[in-house]
Structure formats: C-alpha cells, structure tokens
C-alpha cells in the first residue's frame, strides 16, 4: 500500500494555476511592450516549464511512498 502525498499534489495544482494566471496577465500587458512577440515567447517558455514541473509534482504526489 502506498501513501499519497496530498501536500505535493495541492502545491502542484496551485502553482500550475498561478502559471496560467501569469501567462494571462502578461498577455494583457504584451500590447504595451516594444517587442510583444519576443515577450510572449519568453513568458510561454517559462509558464510551460513551470507547468511541466507541476505535472511531475502531481504525479509523484499521487504515486506516493511505501507505507
């Protein structure tokens, strides 16, 4: 039997939601930038990397550890 680590799962979900919110917020600001395409490329890469780490955190938390 494995014990799930719900703290890691919850933190992964919350940080993923923050990353999506950050992307949406930066999308509204991008129109005032000198180079909005480059800005959104960078923001997209950062948000994608954070969401990727969050998916790994969620999977590890759901797998859990041995009891």
C-alpha positions in Angstrom: 0.0 0.0 0.0 1.3 3.4 -0.9 0.6 6.6 1.0 -0.3 9.6 -1.3 1.4 12.9 -0.5 -1.5 15.3 -0.9 0.6 18.3 0.0 2.7 17.9 -3.1 -0.4 17.4 -5.2 -2.1 20.5 -3.9 1.0 22.7 -4.3 1.4 21.4 -7.9 -2.1 22.3 -8.8 -1.9 25.8 -7.1 1.4 26.6 -8.8 0.1 25.4 -12.2 -2.9 27.8 -11.8 -0.6 30.6 -10.8 1.5 29.9 -14.0 -1.7 30.1 -16.2 -2.7 33.3 -14.4 0.7 34.8 -15.0 0.5 33.9 -18.7 -2.9 35.5 -19.0 -1.7 38.6 -17.1 1.3 39.0 -19.3 -0.8 38.6 -22.4 -2.8 41.7 -21.4 0.5 43.6 -20.8 2.2 42.5 -24.0 0.5 45.1 -26.2 2.4 47.9 -24.5 5.8 46.1 -24.9 8.3 47.2 -27.6 8.5 43.5 -28.8 5.4 41.7 -27.8 6.2 38.6 -29.8 9.5 38.0 -28.0 7.9 38.8 -24.7 5.2 36.2 -25.2 7.7 33.6 -26.4 9.7 34.0 -23.2 6.6 34.1 -21.0 5.3 31.0 -22.8 8.5 29.1 -22.3 8.6 29.9 -18.6 5.0 29.1 -18.0 5.4 25.8 -19.9 8.4 24.8 -17.9 6.6 25.6 -14.6 3.5 23.6 -15.7 5.8 20.7 -16.7 7.3 20.7 -13.2 3.9 20.9 -11.7 2.7 17.8 -13.6 5.7 15.9 -12.3 4.9 17.1 -8.8 1.3 15.9 -9.1 2.4 12.5 -10.5 5.0 12.0 -7.8 2.5 13.0 -5.1 -0.2 10.6 -6.4 2.3 7.7 -6.6 3.3 8.4 -3.0 5.7 6.4 -0.9 5.7 3.0 0.6 3.9 2.6 3.9 
